Amino acid sequence: MSRIIAIEPGPPAKVALVVDGKLEDLLVDPPENDETPMPEEIHRVRVRRVIPKQGAAHVKLGDGKGFLREAKGVAEGDLVVAQVSGFAEPGKGAPLTARRLHRGRYAILTPEAPGVNVARSVKDKEERARLEAAGLKALDGAALGLIVRSAAVDADEDAIREDVADLLALEAAVAEDGGPGLIAEAPGAEVYAWREWGDPDEVIREDGVFERMGLWDAIDALRSPRAALPGGGWMSVEPTTALVAVDVNTGGDMSPEAAAKANLAACADLPRQLRMRGLGGQITVDFAPMRKNDRKAVESAFRKAFAADGIQTTLAGWTPLGHFELLRKRERRPLTEVLGDG
């Protein structure tokens, strides 16, 4: 399998992951002078109004507003250190959490949750024990928490320690006293790609690389609701004010297996489509007509595809009308916002 990371320096920087010649993921830095709160940013915010029944509070976030969850024990006027946890829904304040975390390539520092844990996906007992010991050593007695990521499997202990040291330094800077404002920026597209995509076979960083590799055609296709599926089927992915509507179609295939093939192909490709289009929130999928007996296979395929996706997604299940509903974290901005409509 060939994995290439292509980087257009920008501004704004654009980073693509190309797997076996296919655009697998796309990251774009926000436009210059864009002040939209970005996930992972950390701010010191002023509490404006407490909502005791929800354990939450409305806060002042820069020139705008935010909604702070897990706000127990705070009072109006307090300064609180909080992290942006996702993009705001239209007309609402940016979501914030007081339980901040710092993500590195090999570990995640959890200041509010002490203890060392190893990612559940690491199954080998000896490797789990090695990584837990490496995490404890890297913390060096700090009364903080650490999650050792699956990316640390087979990583050198020195590399893990250096990664954690950077995270500890960031937390030390964040914990200092100060007035309201931004105190830690979100990672840019290049940093995020290095952190989340792992080591590629090749990195190409040059102006015009997207044009040379033919990536703009694939990106332009993402601006259209229609996404082709293997076998001649297609699905329509259309964001509305309330939700993202997905409609799966068999195309010209009239065989008895057409619906099953199109539906399973949609399950496999939908995480990629949502990720690159920057879509989240409530998602409703209208599959091609199928028997109820086939739903189990579709749901299983969905679970497998989204488990490998990396963006938090809750599979809510089937509606009485036979649609399938999901709830997806808004970790990215819509592609049409960062690149325009073309």
N, C-alpha and C positions, 0 to 999 in steps of 0.2 A: 504494500500500500504506500503510495506516494503522498506525502504531506508537505505542502509549500505554504509559507506565510508571505504574502505580498503586501508591501507597505508603500502607500503614496504619502510622502511626508506632509503635504498640505501647505498652509492651513486651509481647512481643518484636515488633520491626519485621517487617513482611511486605511484600514487593515483588513485583509481578507485571508481566510483559511481555505485553501484549495486542496481537496482530497481526490486523488485519482482524476484530476482534471475538472472536478465539479466544485462549484462554490458551495462550501459547507457552512461558513459563518462569515459575518461582516460586522465590523465595528467602525463607527464614525465619531470623531470628536465633535462636540457641539460647535455651532458657528461662533465666530469671534464676537465678544461682547454679549454673549448670551448669559443671562443671570439665572436661568432656571435651576433650582436646587437639584443636584445630581445625587443618585444613590451612592452611599458610602461617605459622602461629605459629613464632616462633624462640625457642629456649630455650638456656640454658647448662646442660648435663647432666653428671652424674658417671658415668663408666664403671664398671660393676659387674663385667662378665665379658666377655673378648674371645673371639671365635670365629675363630681364624686361618684355618681352611680356607674360611670363607665371606667373609673380609674384612669381618666385621661385629662388632657388640658389643651386649650387653644394657646398658641404661643406666637410671638412676633419673630419672624424668620426673615432677616434682611429687611427689604422693603415690602415683604409680603407676609403671609401667614402660614402656620404649620399646625399639624394636629399631633400631639405627643401622646403616645400610648404608654402604659406602665408608669403613670405619673403620680403614684401614691406618695403621700407625704410632702407634696409641694403646695405652695400657696401663691396667690396672686402677687406678682412682682418679683418672685424668685428668679435667679439665674440658674439654668440647668444645662449641663452638657448633654447633647443629644445628636443622634446620627440619622441622616436621611435614609429611610429604608426602601424607598421606591419613588416612582414618579406620581405626581398628583393626578387624581381623576379630574376631568373637566369641572371647573367651578369650585373645587375643594382645595384645602390647604395641603401642602406636601406632608406625607406621613413621616413621622419621626419616632425613634425609640430611644429610651434612656439606657437600654442594654446594648451598648455599642460593642462592636467587634472590629478587629483589624485583620484583614486577610493578607496572607503572604503566599508564596508559591508552594511552600511545604507545610505551613501551619496557619492556624487561625487563633489569634490571641483574644481571649474572652475575659476582659477585666472584671465583669460582674458575676462570673461563674467560675470559681476556683476549681482546680483539679486538672489532671491531664487525661485526655481521652484520645483514642485512635479511631479513625474513620471506620465505620461498620463494614465498608466494602473490602477492607483488608482482612482476609480470612486466615492466612497462615499464622499460627500461634507464635512461632519463633520470631517472625517479622513484627508482629504486634508487640511482643515484649521488647524487642530492640527499639522500636519507634517510641514506645512509652518511656523507656529509660532515656532515650535521646531527648525527648521532650522535657523530662524532669531536669536533666542536666542543663539544657538550654535556658530554662526558666531561672536557674541559679538562685533558688530560694525565694523568688518573687511571689507574693501572695495573689497571684492571678491565675486565670485558667488558660488552657491550651488544648486545641484540637489538632492532632497531627493528621494531615490530609493524605489521601491515597497516593498523591503525587510524590510523597516522600518514600514510597516503597523503593528499596535498593539505592536510595540517595545516600551520599556520604554524610556522616554525622557532622562534619565541619560545615557543610552546606546548610544543614538544618539549623545548626547553632547560629550561623550568620543571618539566616532568614528571621529567626526568632529575635535576635538582637536588634534588627531593624524595627520589628514590631514593638519591642519594649521601648525603644527610643521614641517611637511615635506616640505611644501611650504616655510616656513621661512628659512630652510636650503638650499633649492634650490635657493632661491633669493639672497643668499650671493655672494659677488664678489669672483672671483677666475680665475684660468687659465683653458685652455681647458682640457676636460676629462669627465669621468663618474661621475655624482654627485648624482644619485639616481638609485638603482638597480630595476630590474623588480621583481615582486613577484614570489616566488618559487611555486612549484606544491601544497604544503600543504597550503600555504597562499591563493593561488588562489581558491582552493577547499573550504576553510572555508568562503571565501568572496562571492563566486558565487553560491555555491550549497545549501546554507541554512542549517538548522539543520536536521541531519539525525536521524534515530531511534537508530543507533549504529555506533560507530567508532571502527575499529579494526586496531591497529598499531603494527605490529610485523613482523619479518623476516619470510618469507615463507607463508604469508597469501594468496598471489595470487595462490600459488600451492594448498594450502588447500581448497580454495574456487573454484578451477577449472577455474580460470580466464585466465590462460595462453592459454588454448585452444581457448577461444574467441579472445584473442589478436593475436594468430597465424593466426586465420581466417582473420584478418584485413590485413595481409600481402599478401593475395590472392586477385586478382581483383574480384573474384566471391563472391557475397553476396546473401545468400538465402532469399527468401521472403515467407511470409505465403501463404499457398495454393499451394505450389509447384513451383511457379515462381522464378526467380532470376534476379539479375542485375549485370552487370560487371562495375566496377569503376576503370578506368585506367588513371593515370596521364601521359601526354605526355609533350614535351617541350613547346608546345603552349597552351594547355588546358587540362582539365580533361574530358574525354569521358565516358559517362554513357549510357549503352545499356540495355534496359529492355526486358526480355523474359518471355513468359508464361510457359516455361517448358513443361511438358507432358500434360497439361490441354488443351484439344481441344474444350471445350464448348464455346458457343457464348459469355459468360460473361468473358472468360479467360483474354482477353486483358484489360478490365476495372478493373478486380480484381488485376492483376499484376501491372498496372500503378498506381492505387491508393495506393497499398502497397508500391511501390517504392517512391511515394511522401511522405508517412509517415516516411519511414526509411532513406531516403537520407540525411537529416540534421545530423542524428546520425552517419552515415557512414563517411561523410565528416569531421565531428568534430573529431572523434576518429582517423581517418587516417591522420589528419592534412593537409587536402587539401583545396586549395583556388584558387583564380584567376578566369579565365573564365571557365565555366562549360557548356558543351553541352549534353543534354539528348535526346537520341533516344528512344522514348517510343514504346511499342508494338503497331502494327498497330491498329488504331481506327478511328471512324468516327469524322468528324470535330465537330459534335454536342456534342461529349463527351469531347472536350477540355476544356470547361468551368468548368466542375466538377474537372478535373485534375488540372487546374490552381488554383481553389479555395482550393483544398487540399494542394497544394504546399504553398500557402500563409499562410495557417493556420499552417503548419508544420514549416516553416522557421520563422514565427513570434514568436514561442515558443523556438526557437533555441538559441538565444542570440548572435550569431556572425553575424555581418552586412552582409546582402546578398541582392542584387538587382535582382529582377526577370525581365529580359529584355523582355521576351515574345517569341513568336513563329517565327521561320524562314520560308522563302518560301518553304523550303524542309520539313517542318513539325517537325523540332526539337525544343526543348525548351532551351533557353539560360539563364544563370545566371551569375552574377559577385559576387564573395565572397571575403571578406577581408582575407588577409593572417595573421591570428592571431596566428596560430600554425605552428610548423615545421612538415614536413612529418614524420609519425611514423617510417618509414624505416630509417630516419636519426638519430633519437634519440635512437631507439632500435636495429637498424641494420636489415638486411634481414632475421634474424633467424639463 
